Amino acid sequence: MDDQDNGVTAADTAFANGEDTTPAAGLISQYIKDLSFENPNAPAVYQNPTPPAIDVQFNIGAAQVGDEVHEVVLKIDVRAETDGQVAFIVDLSYAGLFGLRNIPGEHVQPFLLGEAPRLLFPFARRVLSDAVRDGGFPPLLLEPIDFAQLYLQQSEQGVQPNVGDFGQA
């Protein structure tokens, strides 16, 4: 017998039993789950020439909401203060529904807490920037974040958030 390609491809073996077993992940939809902007010291805060100190906190939560469907929530909390006075506070929960099919169990959590937030972040960043700008301040442009690297660092440190819980990023 010759050593020839028998014409069988990986796709053929994935459908060999009539069932699609190919791993797939996709973003079904994304949305603002919660958005709050507070400007408690307006209009006096606009008279202060000192730029505010800005503190930004991230949390990521994931929960299964249906068969092969998970919701990932990227929560961003921003607090800006000038000379001990609150300039503004923004709380944003930006979420996405992700369909996961035939994904090995050990890859689900890294996807939901690393890759999914990376996909959501640019959209959440825009919503946050627009809210701050619409509140009368210069737009807040957050630097890109490597959520996958943060997930790996936390895993190496023994911090292992459970899917369904919020983890500090």
PASEBA-1860 file (N, C-alpha, C; in nm, 3 decimals):
! residues 169
1> MDDQDNGV> 0.082/-0.117/0.000/0.000/0.000/0.000/0.087/0.124/0.000 ~ 0.044/0.222/-0.074/0.116/0.348/-0.079/0.079/0.433/0.042 ~ 0.176/0.515/0.085/0.147/0.612/0.190/0.087/0.735/0.124 ~ -0.042/0.735/0.107/-0.112/0.846/0.043/-0.211/0.907/0.140 ~ -0.248/1.031/0.110/-0.355/1.096/0.186/-0.485/1.028/0.148 ~ -0.556/0.979/0.247/-0.678/0.907/0.217/-0.797/1.000/0.195 ~ -0.774/1.133/0.197/-0.879/1.228/0.172/-0.964/1.261/0.293 ~ -0.932/1.207/0.409/-1.008/1.234/0.531/-0.949/1.358/0.597
9> TAADTAFA> -1.033/1.458/0.620/-0.987/1.582/0.684/-1.037/1.586/0.828 ~ -0.984/1.685/0.903/-1.028/1.703/1.041/-1.178/1.732/1.046 ~ -1.227/1.808/0.947/-1.370/1.838/0.943/-1.452/1.711/0.924 ~ -1.399/1.618/0.844/-1.471/1.492/0.823/-1.482/1.413/0.953 ~ -1.375/1.412/1.033/-1.379/1.336/1.158/-1.469/1.405/1.260 ~ -1.479/1.541/1.253/-1.567/1.613/1.345/-1.713/1.577/1.321 ~ -1.747/1.543/1.197/-1.886/1.511/1.164/-1.904/1.361/1.139 ~ -1.806/1.280/1.176/-1.809/1.137/1.145/-1.933/1.068/1.200
17> NGEDTTPA> -1.976/1.106/1.316/-2.092/1.042/1.375/-2.220/1.124/1.354 ~ -2.213/1.224/1.266/-2.328/1.307/1.238/-2.345/1.422/1.336 ~ -2.252/1.435/1.430/-2.261/1.539/1.532/-2.142/1.633/1.517 ~ -2.167/1.762/1.529/-2.060/1.860/1.522/-1.991/1.865/1.658 ~ -1.866/1.822/1.664/-1.790/1.822/1.789/-1.678/1.925/1.788 ~ -1.677/2.013/1.689/-1.574/2.115/1.678/-1.595/2.220/1.786 ~ -1.491/2.256/1.862/-1.505/2.361/1.963/-1.539/2.495/1.896 ~ -1.629/2.570/1.958/-1.668/2.701/1.906/-1.704/2.793/2.022
25> AGLISQYI> -1.665/2.918/2.008/-1.700/3.022/2.105/-1.738/3.145/2.027 ~ -1.845/3.210/2.068/-1.887/3.330/1.997/-1.962/3.426/2.087 ~ -1.953/3.553/2.051/-2.024/3.658/2.122/-2.165/3.668/2.063 ~ -2.265/3.643/2.146/-2.404/3.646/2.101/-2.457/3.789/2.103 ~ -2.437/3.859/2.215/-2.478/3.999/2.225/-2.401/4.065/2.338 ~ -2.404/4.198/2.338/-2.339/4.274/2.444/-2.429/4.391/2.479 ~ -2.418/4.437/2.605/-2.512/4.538/2.652/-2.464/4.603/2.780 ~ -2.519/4.722/2.807/-2.495/4.788/2.934/-2.592/4.727/3.033
33> KDLSFENP> -2.539/4.668/3.137/-2.623/4.608/3.240/-2.658/4.712/3.347 ~ -2.562/4.799/3.379/-2.584/4.905/3.477/-2.485/5.017/3.449 ~ -2.533/5.142/3.458/-2.447/5.258/3.438/-2.494/5.368/3.533 ~ -2.399/5.418/3.611/-2.428/5.527/3.704/-2.317/5.631/3.693 ~ -2.356/5.757/3.678/-2.261/5.867/3.679/-2.305/5.965/3.786 ~ -2.215/5.996/3.879/-2.245/6.091/3.984/-2.149/6.209/3.976 ~ -2.204/6.327/3.988/-2.127/6.450/3.986/-2.174/6.531/4.108 ~ -2.140/6.484/4.230/-2.201/6.538/4.352/-2.163/6.682/4.387
41> NAPAVYQN> -2.055/6.734/4.334/-2.010/6.867/4.372/-2.017/6.967/4.258 ~ -2.102/6.939/4.161/-2.122/7.036/4.053/-2.209/7.150/4.106 ~ -2.189/7.268/4.067/-2.094/7.317/3.969/-1.959/7.359/4.027 ~ -1.944/7.353/4.160/-1.820/7.400/4.223/-1.697/7.325/4.173 ~ -1.713/7.196/4.140/-1.598/7.116/4.098/-1.535/7.169/3.969 ~ -1.614/7.236/3.887/-1.561/7.289/3.761/-1.474/7.412/3.781 ~ -1.479/7.471/3.900/-1.399/7.590/3.930/-1.257/7.553/3.975 ~ -1.235/7.427/4.008/-1.104/7.382/4.058/-1.012/7.356/3.939
49> PTPPAIDV> -0.898/7.427/3.930/-0.807/7.409/3.816/-0.719/7.282/3.825 ~ -0.716/7.219/3.943/-0.633/7.101/3.963/-0.698/6.979/3.898 ~ -0.624/6.907/3.813/-0.682/6.785/3.754/-0.707/6.680/3.863 ~ -0.815/6.606/3.849/-0.848/6.508/3.953/-0.755/6.387/3.951 ~ -0.737/6.326/4.068/-0.670/6.196/4.079/-0.777/6.092/4.051 ~ -0.745/5.998/3.966/-0.845/5.901/3.922/-0.805/5.761/3.967 ~ -0.900/5.693/4.031/-0.882/5.555/4.075/-0.979/5.468/3.995 ~ -0.925/5.366/3.930/-1.005/5.276/3.846/-0.992/5.134/3.900
57> QFNIGAAQ> -1.106/5.069/3.922/-1.111/4.930/3.969/-1.189/4.846/3.870 ~ -1.141/4.725/3.845/-1.207/4.631/3.754/-1.248/4.505/3.830 ~ -1.362/4.451/3.795/-1.405/4.320/3.842/-1.465/4.247/3.723 ~ -1.446/4.118/3.721/-1.501/4.036/3.613/-1.585/3.926/3.676 ~ -1.704/3.910/3.628/-1.791/3.804/3.676/-1.843/3.723/3.559 ~ -1.866/3.597/3.581/-1.920/3.510/3.477/-2.016/3.412/3.540 ~ -2.123/3.384/3.467/-2.222/3.288/3.515/-2.288/3.221/3.395 ~ -2.318/3.095/3.411/-2.390/3.024/3.306/-2.537/3.063/3.315
65> VGDEVHEV> -2.595/3.105/3.202/-2.734/3.151/3.201/-2.824/3.062/3.116 ~ -2.767/2.964/3.049/-2.843/2.871/2.967/-2.752/2.761/2.917 ~ -2.810/2.667/2.844/-2.728/2.561/2.785/-2.628/2.625/2.689 ~ -2.500/2.606/2.718/-2.391/2.655/2.636/-2.387/2.807/2.623 ~ -2.453/2.880/2.714/-2.453/3.027/2.712/-2.409/3.079/2.848 ~ -2.312/3.171/2.845/-2.257/3.231/2.966/-2.265/3.383/2.954 ~ -2.294/3.447/3.067/-2.289/3.592/3.072/-2.160/3.631/3.142 ~ -2.086/3.722/3.080/-1.965/3.778/3.138/-1.992/3.926/3.164
73> VLKIDVRA> -1.965/3.971/3.287/-1.987/4.110/3.324/-1.853/4.173/3.357 ~ -1.821/4.279/3.286/-1.701/4.359/3.312/-1.748/4.481/3.390 ~ -1.709/4.486/3.518/-1.752/4.597/3.604/-1.634/4.692/3.620 ~ -1.658/4.819/3.589/-1.554/4.921/3.600/-1.607/5.030/3.694 ~ -1.532/5.055/3.800/-1.566/5.160/3.896/-1.456/5.266/3.890 ~ -1.497/5.391/3.869/-1.403/5.502/3.859/-1.441/5.607/3.962 ~ -1.341/5.654/4.035/-1.362/5.762/4.132/-1.254/5.867/4.105 ~ -1.299/5.990/4.082/-1.206/6.101/4.057/-1.222/6.203/4.170
81> ETDGQVAF> -1.108/6.241/4.230/-1.110/6.339/4.339/-1.007/6.448/4.314 ~ -1.044/6.569/4.355/-0.954/6.684/4.347/-0.952/6.750/4.483 ~ -0.835/6.760/4.543/-0.819/6.824/4.673/-0.919/6.772/4.776 ~ -0.937/6.639/4.780/-1.028/6.578/4.876/-1.175/6.590/4.842 ~ -1.205/6.650/4.729/-1.344/6.668/4.686/-1.372/6.575/4.569 ~ -1.484/6.504/4.574/-1.520/6.413/4.465/-1.555/6.494/4.342 ~ -1.486/6.463/4.232/-1.518/6.527/4.104/-1.629/6.449/4.035 ~ -1.608/6.316/4.023/-1.713/6.231/3.967/-1.689/6.086/4.006
89> IVDLSYAG> -1.798/6.010/4.000/-1.794/5.866/4.024/-1.872/5.800/3.911 ~ -1.812/5.698/3.850/-1.880/5.623/3.745/-1.875/5.475/3.781 ~ -1.991/5.411/3.775/-2.000/5.266/3.793/-2.063/5.211/3.666 ~ -1.989/5.124/3.598/-2.037/5.064/3.474/-2.026/4.913/3.483 ~ -2.136/4.846/3.453/-2.135/4.700/3.436/-2.172/4.675/3.291 ~ -2.074/4.630/3.214/-2.094/4.604/3.072/-2.086/4.453/3.053 ~ -2.186/4.397/2.990/-2.196/4.251/2.983/-2.204/4.201/2.841 ~ -2.173/4.074/2.828/-2.186/4.005/2.701/-2.233/3.863/2.723
97> LFGLRNIP> -2.311/3.814/2.628/-2.352/3.674/2.629/-2.262/3.600/2.531 ~ -2.202/3.493/2.579/-2.110/3.414/2.498/-2.162/3.272/2.484 ~ -2.164/3.225/2.362/-2.201/3.086/2.337/-2.074/3.001/2.332 ~ -2.070/2.896/2.411/-1.955/2.805/2.414/-2.005/2.666/2.383 ~ -1.950/2.606/2.279/-1.992/2.472/2.240/-1.869/2.384/2.224 ~ -1.872/2.268/2.287/-1.765/2.169/2.275/-1.630/2.222/2.323 ~ -1.632/2.310/2.422/-1.509/2.363/2.480/-1.472/2.274/2.598 ~ -1.350/2.221/2.600/-1.309/2.140/2.716/-1.321/2.220/2.846
105> GEHVQPFL> -1.364/2.154/2.950/-1.389/2.218/3.078/-1.275/2.304/3.131 ~ -1.152/2.258/3.110/-1.037/2.334/3.162/-1.012/2.464/3.086 ~ -1.079/2.483/2.972/-1.061/2.605/2.892/-1.176/2.704/2.910 ~ -1.283/2.664/2.976/-1.399/2.752/2.991/-1.366/2.873/3.077 ~ -1.314/2.851/3.197/-1.284/2.962/3.287/-1.179/3.057/3.229 ~ -1.068/3.009/3.171/-0.973/3.103/3.110/-1.037/3.187/2.999 ~ -1.129/3.128/2.924/-1.196/3.206/2.820/-1.287/3.311/2.882 ~ -1.369/3.270/2.979/-1.467/3.361/3.037/-1.403/3.475/3.117
113> LGEAPRLL> -1.291/3.449/3.180/-1.228/3.551/3.266/-1.106/3.617/3.203 ~ -1.065/3.571/3.084/-0.950/3.630/3.016/-0.984/3.683/2.879 ~ -1.034/3.598/2.793/-1.061/3.638/2.654/-1.191/3.717/2.641 ~ -1.297/3.675/2.707/-1.426/3.745/2.696/-1.416/3.891/2.741 ~ -1.353/3.922/2.855/-1.339/4.063/2.892/-1.258/4.144/2.791 ~ -1.161/4.079/2.728/-1.082/4.148/2.626/-1.171/4.191/2.509 ~ -1.266/4.106/2.474/-1.358/4.139/2.365/-1.456/4.249/2.405 ~ -1.497/4.252/2.530/-1.593/4.352/2.577/-1.529/4.488/2.606
121> FPFARRVL> -1.402/4.488/2.645/-1.338/4.609/2.695/-1.346/4.730/2.602 ~ -1.318/4.718/2.473/-1.324/4.840/2.389/-1.461/4.908/2.390 ~ -1.566/4.830/2.399/-1.700/4.886/2.400/-1.732/4.950/2.535 ~ -1.691/4.884/2.643/-1.709/4.940/2.777/-1.626/5.068/2.791 ~ -1.509/5.069/2.736/-1.420/5.187/2.741/-1.488/5.307/2.675 ~ -1.553/5.283/2.561/-1.621/5.392/2.490/-1.739/5.444/2.572 ~ -1.819/5.354/2.631/-1.933/5.395/2.713/-1.884/5.480/2.831 ~ -1.779/5.435/2.896/-1.723/5.506/3.010/-1.672/5.645/2.968
129> SDAVRDGG> -1.599/5.650/2.859/-1.545/5.777/2.809/-1.657/5.875/2.776 ~ -1.761/5.826/2.711/-1.875/5.913/2.676/-1.946/5.963/2.801 ~ -1.963/5.878/2.902/-2.032/5.919/3.024/-1.954/6.029/3.096 ~ -1.822/6.014/3.104/-1.739/6.115/3.170/-1.744/6.246/3.090 ~ -1.734/6.237/2.959/-1.742/6.357/2.875/-1.877/6.424/2.888 ~ -1.984/6.345/2.886/-2.119/6.401/2.898/-2.143/6.461/3.037 ~ -2.063/6.421/3.135/-2.071/6.478/3.270/-1.996/6.609/3.283 ~ -1.935/6.656/3.175/-1.868/6.786/3.177/-1.719/6.779/3.201
137> FPPLLLEP> -1.661/6.662/3.192/-1.517/6.645/3.214/-1.451/6.599/3.084 ~ -1.319/6.611/3.074/-1.252/6.555/2.956/-1.275/6.404/2.950 ~ -1.289/6.348/2.831/-1.311/6.202/2.819/-1.202/6.124/2.891 ~ -1.242/6.018/2.958/-1.148/5.930/3.027/-1.117/5.815/2.933 ~ -0.993/5.809/2.884/-0.953/5.703/2.791/-0.863/5.604/2.864 ~ -0.920/5.490/2.897/-0.844/5.387/2.967/-0.749/5.317/2.871 ~ -0.633/5.283/2.921/-0.536/5.206/2.843/-0.587/5.063/2.825 ~ -0.552/4.999/2.714/-0.591/4.857/2.696/-0.536/4.772/2.810
145> IDFAQLYL> -0.611/4.668/2.843/-0.574/4.579/2.953/-0.562/4.437/2.900 ~ -0.458/4.368/2.940/-0.439/4.228/2.900/-0.504/4.139/3.005 ~ -0.634/4.114/2.987/-0.709/4.035/3.084/-0.659/3.892/3.093 ~ -0.616/3.836/2.981/-0.565/3.699/2.982/-0.440/3.690/3.069 ~ -0.352/3.789/3.058/-0.230/3.790/3.140/-0.264/3.807/3.288 ~ -0.362/3.894/3.317/-0.405/3.911/3.457/-0.461/3.781/3.512 ~ -0.540/3.710/3.431/-0.595/3.582/3.473/-0.482/3.483/3.503 ~ -0.382/3.477/3.415/-0.270/3.385/3.436/-0.191/3.421/3.562
153> QQSEQGVQ> -0.169/3.550/3.584/-0.097/3.593/3.704/-0.172/3.554/3.831 ~ -0.303/3.574/3.830/-0.382/3.538/3.948/-0.382/3.387/3.968 ~ -0.387/3.312/3.860/-0.384/3.165/3.870/-0.252/3.118/3.929 ~ -0.140/3.179/3.886/-0.008/3.142/3.937/0.007/3.178/4.085 ~ -0.063/3.284/4.129/-0.055/3.327/4.268/-0.153/3.249/4.356 ~ -0.225/3.157/4.295/-0.320/3.077/4.372/-0.455/3.143/4.389 ~ -0.475/3.262/4.328/-0.605/3.328/4.332/-0.685/3.270/4.218 ~ -0.783/3.189/4.251/-0.859/3.118/4.148/-1.007/3.153/4.162
161> PNVGDFGQ> -1.052/3.262/4.092/-1.193/3.295/4.103/-1.277/3.187/4.038 ~ -1.393/3.164/4.095/-1.485/3.065/4.039/-1.576/3.133/3.938 ~ -1.603/3.065/3.829/-1.700/3.117/3.735/-1.831/3.125/3.810 ~ -1.895/3.239/3.799/-2.016/3.264/3.875/-1.990/3.367/3.983 ~ -1.864/3.388/4.019/-1.826/3.488/4.117/-1.758/3.603/4.045 ~ -1.746/3.715/4.115/-1.671/3.826/4.060/-1.528/3.812/4.107 ~ -1.434/3.832/4.017/-1.293/3.827/4.051/-1.231/3.962/4.030 ~ -1.140/4.001/4.115/-1.071/4.129/4.101/-0.968/4.117/3.991
169> A> -0.973/4.208/3.898/-0.875/4.208/3.789/-0.783/4.326/3.802
END
